[in-house]
Amino acid sequence: MKKFIIILISILFCVTSLSYAQNINWNLTGAGARAAGFGGAFIGVADDATAISWNPAGLTQLIDPEFSAVMRYINDSYDFVRMGSGNTLGIGHVVPNFMSAVYPFNFGSRSIVAGVAYQQMLDFYSEGEDYYGDDYKTTGGVYTMSLGLGAQILPVFSVGVTSNVWTGTYKYEEISKDDDAEHFSGFNFNLGAMINLENLNSPLPVKFGFGFKSPFDLNSDFDYTVEMPTMLGFGGSVRLGDNLTVACDYETRAYGSSKIVYDGGGEASLSDYDLNQLRVGAEYLLVTDFAVIPVRAGFHTLPTIYSNFDDYGDVVDQVVGSGFAFGTGLIFEKIAIDATVTMDSFKQKTAETEGNYTKLSTTTFTLSGILYLN
């Protein structure tokens, strides 16, 4: 059990170089292939059934019930280079990422939209060889079950709230050996606001969004707690003509003050850094007799909880990568199908010898379907 706990802490919370065999993306965002096609710049857009995960205030833009489902294929490629030579490890898997159902109704002249959702927030899948030379595989993740509500306060101003119950399982399997599992739980809420100037008497095709995610304790039944941080996001979008939308988001996540607190006493920092992320994207709609065909592209920075080191083993700065996204789809009267490929990468400089580094490249294929019940 002692060996298991050492490996678990190393893999799960990235406190040693072994963490690259389990890349956990701590940049927690919403879901959906359309949003991914914007590079994740969706706080100020949030106009489909995935809005409950981005900005619940955006739910008020929906006029009919909608159902959505999202699947992802994630492929991680790790390049380890030491003194001019290296090796590559590739890991791929499929995950059901998101499901939601939303229902709009009116209260007087104001729009109110309620919704429920499921989302995978942290992905624990990996496979490889541990420090002891044993083959292993990790599975599971942390998920949220959410209830959301968006309400139109003024014609141009809406607010929203989402309550999230966090649950999940982490399972470490050594080939031909006993398995063990860890379970997680927690609760937090999201607040959202949106200013939609398209609802003015003289409309302007501009929207602004705001999102707040409350801090909370992610509890493990292995006698420790992860203090998850406050997260703040701001976004805006503008429609240029009838067919082109451009969006930009900025989100900050205060991981620099997050701790791992052990029930028996003691604590450790999850990171020395906050994760401050910029996201930009655009969507152009090609209107045909058959269907509306969107074309999307986006970019985002990829802040990490890792550090770069100099030749003396001293911390230099935060590791920050980048990501590009390209997407398309088919939009019909009753259904929309969207697909996006996202390519993320970052490179960590390691100590001791110049030219030593570890590079992670992740390619994610996201497929979404939205059913409109109008």
C-alpha positions as CSV (number, residue, x, y, z in Angstrom):
1,M,0.0,0.0,0.0
2,K,2.8,2.4,0.8
3,K,4.3,1.9,-2.7
4,F,0.8,2.5,-4.2
5,I,0.3,5.8,-2.3
6,I,3.7,7.1,-3.4
7,I,3.0,6.4,-7.1
8,L,-0.6,7.7,-6.8
9,I,0.5,11.0,-5.3
10,S,3.2,11.4,-8.0
11,I,1.0,10.7,-10.9
12,L,-2.2,12.4,-9.7
13,F,-0.8,15.7,-8.5
14,C,2.3,16.0,-10.7
15,V,4.8,16.5,-7.9
16,T,7.6,14.6,-9.8
17,S,8.6,14.1,-13.5
18,L,6.5,10.9,-13.5
19,S,3.5,13.2,-13.8
20,Y,4.0,13.4,-17.5
21,A,2.8,9.8,-17.8
22,Q,-0.6,11.1,-16.6
23,N,-1.2,14.6,-18.0
24,I,-4.0,16.2,-16.0
25,N,-5.3,19.4,-17.6
26,W,-6.1,21.7,-14.7
27,N,-7.4,24.4,-17.1
28,L,-11.0,23.5,-16.3
29,T,-13.5,24.9,-18.9
30,G,-16.8,24.1,-20.4
31,A,-17.6,21.5,-23.0
32,G,-18.7,21.1,-26.7
33,A,-17.1,20.8,-30.1
34,R,-18.5,24.2,-31.2
35,A,-16.9,25.9,-28.2
36,A,-13.6,24.0,-28.8
37,G,-13.7,25.3,-32.4
38,F,-13.6,28.8,-30.9
39,G,-10.4,27.9,-29.1
40,G,-12.5,27.8,-25.9
41,A,-13.5,31.5,-26.3
42,F,-17.2,30.8,-25.3
43,I,-18.0,32.8,-22.2
44,G,-19.2,35.7,-24.2
45,V,-21.0,33.4,-26.8
46,A,-22.7,30.7,-24.7
47,D,-25.7,30.4,-26.9
48,D,-26.3,26.6,-27.2
49,A,-27.0,23.7,-24.8
50,T,-23.4,23.7,-23.5
51,A,-23.9,27.2,-22.0
52,I,-24.6,25.6,-18.6
53,S,-20.9,24.6,-18.5
54,W,-19.5,27.9,-19.8
55,N,-21.8,30.7,-18.6
56,P,-25.3,29.8,-17.3
57,A,-26.5,33.4,-18.0
58,G,-26.2,32.5,-21.7
59,L,-29.0,29.9,-21.3
60,T,-31.5,32.8,-21.6
61,Q,-30.6,33.0,-25.4
62,L,-32.3,29.6,-26.0
63,I,-35.9,29.6,-27.0
64,D,-36.6,25.9,-27.4
65,P,-35.6,22.8,-25.4
66,E,-32.3,21.3,-26.4
67,F,-30.3,18.1,-25.6
68,S,-26.6,17.8,-26.2
69,A,-23.9,15.1,-26.0
70,V,-20.2,15.3,-26.4
71,M,-17.5,12.6,-27.0
72,R,-13.8,13.0,-27.1
73,Y,-10.8,11.0,-28.4
74,I,-7.6,12.2,-26.6
75,N,-4.2,11.2,-27.9
76,D,-1.1,12.3,-25.8
77,S,2.4,12.1,-27.2
78,Y,5.3,12.5,-24.8
79,D,8.9,13.2,-26.0
80,F,11.6,12.7,-23.4
81,V,15.0,14.1,-24.5
82,R,18.1,13.6,-22.4
83,M,21.6,14.6,-23.6
84,G,20.6,14.7,-27.3
85,S,18.7,11.3,-27.3
86,G,15.2,10.4,-26.3
87,N,12.1,8.3,-26.6
88,T,8.5,8.9,-27.4
89,L,5.4,7.5,-25.6
90,G,1.9,7.7,-27.1
91,I,-1.4,7.2,-25.2
92,G,-4.9,7.4,-26.7
93,H,-8.4,6.8,-25.3
94,V,-12.1,7.7,-25.8
95,V,-14.2,9.5,-23.2
96,P,-17.8,10.5,-22.9
97,N,-17.2,14.2,-22.0
98,F,-20.6,15.9,-21.6
99,M,-24.4,15.6,-21.7
100,S,-27.0,18.2,-21.0
101,A,-30.7,19.0,-21.3
102,V,-32.2,22.5,-21.1
103,Y,-35.8,23.7,-21.0
104,P,-36.8,27.4,-21.6
105,F,-39.9,29.0,-20.2
106,N,-41.2,32.5,-19.7
107,F,-42.0,34.3,-16.4
108,G,-44.0,37.3,-17.6
109,S,-42.0,38.9,-20.4
110,R,-38.7,37.5,-19.1
111,S,-36.9,34.4,-20.3
112,I,-35.9,31.7,-17.8
113,V,-34.0,28.5,-18.8
114,A,-33.3,25.5,-16.5
115,G,-30.9,22.7,-17.3
116,V,-29.1,19.6,-16.1
117,A,-25.7,18.5,-17.2
118,Y,-22.9,15.9,-16.7
119,Q,-19.3,16.7,-17.5
120,Q,-15.9,15.0,-17.0
121,M,-13.6,17.6,-15.4
122,L,-10.4,15.7,-14.8
123,D,-9.2,12.7,-16.8
124,F,-7.0,10.2,-15.0
125,Y,-6.3,7.8,-17.9
126,S,-2.7,6.8,-18.5
127,E,-0.5,3.7,-19.1
128,G,3.2,3.1,-18.9
129,E,6.0,1.9,-16.6
130,D,6.5,3.2,-13.1
131,Y,9.7,3.9,-11.2
132,Y,9.9,0.2,-10.1
133,G,9.8,-1.1,-13.7
134,D,6.2,-2.4,-13.4
135,D,3.6,-1.9,-16.1
136,Y,0.6,0.0,-15.0
137,K,-2.6,1.6,-16.2
138,T,-4.7,4.4,-14.5
139,T,-8.4,4.9,-15.2
140,G,-11.2,7.1,-14.0
141,G,-11.8,10.8,-13.6
142,V,-13.6,13.5,-11.7
143,Y,-17.1,14.4,-12.9
144,T,-19.7,17.0,-12.1
145,M,-23.5,16.6,-12.0
146,S,-25.0,20.1,-12.4
147,L,-28.2,22.0,-12.1
148,G,-28.3,25.3,-13.9
149,L,-30.7,28.2,-14.1
150,G,-30.5,31.3,-16.3
151,A,-32.8,34.3,-15.9
152,Q,-33.3,37.5,-18.0
153,I,-33.3,40.4,-15.6
154,L,-33.4,43.2,-18.2
155,P,-33.7,42.9,-22.0
156,V,-29.9,43.3,-22.2
157,F,-28.8,41.7,-18.9
158,S,-29.1,38.1,-17.8
159,V,-27.7,36.2,-14.8
160,G,-27.2,32.5,-14.1
161,V,-26.1,30.0,-11.5
162,T,-25.0,26.4,-11.7
163,S,-24.6,24.1,-8.7
164,N,-22.1,21.3,-9.2
165,V,-21.8,18.0,-7.3
166,W,-18.3,16.6,-7.8
167,T,-17.7,12.8,-7.8
168,G,-15.2,10.5,-9.3
169,T,-12.9,7.5,-9.0
170,Y,-9.2,7.0,-9.6
171,K,-8.0,3.4,-10.2
172,Y,-4.4,2.3,-10.4
173,E,-3.8,-1.1,-12.0
174,E,-0.5,-3.0,-12.1
175,I,-0.6,-5.7,-14.7
176,S,-1.2,-9.1,-13.1
177,K,-1.4,-7.5,-9.6
178,D,-4.1,-6.3,-7.3
179,D,-6.1,-3.2,-8.1
180,D,-7.1,-0.4,-5.8
181,A,-9.4,2.6,-6.2
182,E,-9.8,6.0,-4.8
183,H,-13.0,8.1,-4.6
184,F,-13.5,11.8,-4.7
185,S,-16.3,14.2,-3.7
186,G,-17.0,17.9,-3.5
187,F,-19.4,20.7,-4.2
188,N,-19.2,24.2,-5.7
189,F,-21.2,26.6,-7.8
190,N,-20.8,28.8,-10.8
191,L,-22.2,32.3,-11.3
192,G,-22.6,33.9,-14.7
193,A,-23.7,37.2,-16.2
194,M,-24.2,38.3,-19.7
195,I,-24.8,41.7,-21.4
196,N,-26.4,41.2,-24.8
197,L,-26.6,44.4,-26.8
198,E,-28.4,42.6,-29.6
199,N,-31.5,43.1,-27.4
200,L,-31.4,46.9,-27.5
201,N,-34.1,48.8,-29.4
202,S,-31.3,49.7,-31.8
203,P,-29.4,46.4,-31.7
204,L,-25.6,46.2,-31.5
205,P,-24.1,42.7,-32.4
206,V,-22.0,42.6,-29.2
207,K,-22.1,40.4,-26.1
208,F,-20.1,40.4,-22.9
209,G,-19.9,37.5,-20.5
210,F,-18.6,36.9,-16.9
211,G,-18.1,33.7,-15.0
212,F,-17.2,32.9,-11.4
213,K,-16.4,29.4,-10.1
214,S,-16.4,29.1,-6.3
215,P,-13.4,27.5,-4.5
216,F,-14.1,24.2,-2.8
217,D,-12.5,21.1,-1.2
218,L,-12.1,18.1,-3.5
219,N,-12.1,15.3,-0.9
220,S,-10.4,12.0,-1.3
221,D,-11.1,8.9,0.8
222,F,-7.3,8.3,0.9
223,D,-7.2,10.9,3.7
224,Y,-6.3,14.1,1.9
225,T,-8.1,17.1,0.4
226,V,-7.3,19.2,-2.6
227,E,-8.1,22.9,-2.1
228,M,-9.5,23.8,-5.5
229,P,-9.2,27.5,-6.3
230,T,-11.4,30.4,-7.3
231,M,-11.7,30.8,-11.0
232,L,-12.8,34.0,-12.8
233,G,-13.5,34.4,-16.5
234,F,-14.4,37.3,-18.8
235,G,-15.4,37.1,-22.4
236,G,-16.8,39.1,-25.3
237,S,-18.1,38.4,-28.8
238,V,-19.0,40.5,-31.8
239,R,-21.0,39.5,-34.9
240,L,-19.6,41.0,-38.1
241,G,-22.3,40.9,-40.7
242,D,-24.8,38.0,-40.7
243,N,-22.3,35.2,-40.8
244,L,-19.1,35.9,-38.9
245,T,-18.6,35.8,-35.1
246,V,-15.4,36.7,-33.3
247,A,-14.8,35.9,-29.6
248,C,-12.2,36.4,-26.9
249,D,-11.9,35.1,-23.3
250,Y,-9.5,35.6,-20.4
251,E,-9.7,33.3,-17.5
252,T,-7.6,33.1,-14.3
253,R,-7.5,30.2,-11.9
254,A,-5.8,30.8,-8.5
255,Y,-3.8,27.5,-8.3
256,G,-0.9,29.4,-6.8
257,S,-2.7,29.3,-3.4
258,S,-4.0,25.8,-3.7
259,K,-2.9,23.2,-1.2
260,I,-3.1,19.4,-0.8
261,V,-4.0,19.0,2.9
262,Y,-3.4,15.6,4.6
263,D,-5.8,14.4,7.3
264,G,-2.9,13.3,9.5
265,G,-1.3,16.7,9.4
266,G,0.9,18.5,6.9
267,E,0.2,20.0,3.5
268,A,1.9,20.5,0.1
269,S,1.4,23.1,-2.7
270,L,-0.4,22.0,-5.8
271,S,1.4,24.6,-7.8
272,D,3.5,27.7,-7.5
273,Y,1.5,29.4,-10.2
274,D,-1.9,30.7,-11.1
275,L,-3.2,29.5,-14.5
276,N,-4.0,32.6,-16.6
277,Q,-5.4,31.7,-20.0
278,L,-6.2,33.7,-23.1
279,R,-8.6,32.2,-25.7
280,V,-9.6,33.7,-29.1
281,G,-11.7,32.2,-31.9
282,A,-14.0,32.8,-34.9
283,E,-16.9,31.2,-36.6
284,Y,-18.1,31.7,-40.2
285,L,-21.4,30.3,-41.4
286,L,-21.7,29.0,-44.9
287,V,-25.4,28.9,-45.8
288,T,-26.4,26.3,-48.4
289,D,-29.7,24.7,-49.5
290,F,-28.7,21.5,-47.7
291,A,-27.5,22.8,-44.3
292,V,-25.6,25.6,-42.6
293,I,-21.9,24.7,-42.6
294,P,-19.8,26.4,-39.9
295,V,-16.1,26.9,-40.3
296,R,-14.2,27.6,-37.0
297,A,-10.7,28.4,-35.9
298,G,-9.3,29.2,-32.5
299,F,-6.2,29.7,-30.4
300,H,-5.5,29.5,-26.7
301,T,-2.5,29.7,-24.4
302,L,-1.9,26.6,-22.3
303,P,-0.6,27.5,-18.8
304,T,0.5,24.6,-16.7
305,I,1.4,23.9,-13.0
306,Y,5.0,22.9,-14.1
307,S,8.2,24.9,-13.9
308,N,11.2,25.3,-16.2
309,F,14.6,24.7,-14.7
310,D,18.1,26.0,-15.4
311,D,21.3,24.0,-15.6
312,Y,21.7,24.2,-11.9
313,G,18.3,22.8,-11.0
314,D,16.8,26.2,-10.1
315,V,13.3,27.2,-11.0
316,V,13.3,29.7,-13.9
317,D,9.6,30.3,-14.9
318,Q,6.2,28.7,-15.5
319,V,5.8,26.3,-18.3
320,V,3.2,27.8,-20.8
321,G,2.3,26.1,-24.0
322,S,-0.3,26.9,-26.7
323,G,-3.1,25.3,-28.6
324,F,-4.8,25.6,-32.0
325,A,-8.3,24.4,-33.0
326,F,-10.1,23.9,-36.2
327,G,-13.7,22.8,-36.6
328,T,-16.7,22.4,-38.7
329,G,-20.2,20.9,-38.7
330,L,-23.7,20.6,-40.1
331,I,-26.6,22.6,-38.8
332,F,-30.1,21.5,-39.7
333,E,-33.5,22.6,-38.4
334,K,-33.7,19.9,-35.7
335,I,-30.1,18.9,-35.1
336,A,-26.6,20.2,-35.2
337,I,-23.5,18.1,-35.5
338,D,-20.1,19.6,-34.8
339,A,-16.5,18.3,-34.9
340,T,-13.3,19.9,-33.8
341,V,-9.6,18.9,-33.7
342,T,-7.5,20.7,-31.0
343,M,-3.7,20.5,-31.0
344,D,-2.1,21.5,-27.7
345,S,1.6,21.3,-26.7
346,F,4.1,22.5,-24.1
347,K,7.7,21.9,-23.5
348,Q,9.5,21.7,-20.1
349,K,13.2,22.4,-19.8
350,T,14.7,20.1,-17.2
351,A,17.8,20.6,-15.1
352,E,21.4,19.4,-15.2
353,T,22.3,19.6,-18.9
354,E,21.4,22.1,-21.6
355,G,19.1,20.5,-24.2
356,N,17.2,18.3,-21.8
357,Y,13.5,18.6,-22.0
358,T,10.2,16.9,-22.0
359,K,7.5,17.8,-24.5
360,L,3.8,16.9,-24.4
361,S,1.6,17.1,-27.5
362,T,-2.1,16.4,-27.2
363,T,-4.5,16.0,-30.1
364,T,-8.1,16.0,-29.1
365,F,-11.0,15.1,-31.4
366,T,-14.3,16.4,-30.1
367,L,-17.7,15.4,-31.6
368,S,-20.9,17.0,-30.4
369,G,-24.6,16.6,-31.2
370,I,-27.4,19.0,-30.3
371,L,-31.0,18.1,-30.7
372,Y,-33.5,21.0,-31.0
373,L,-37.1,20.3,-29.9
374,N,-38.8,23.2,-31.6
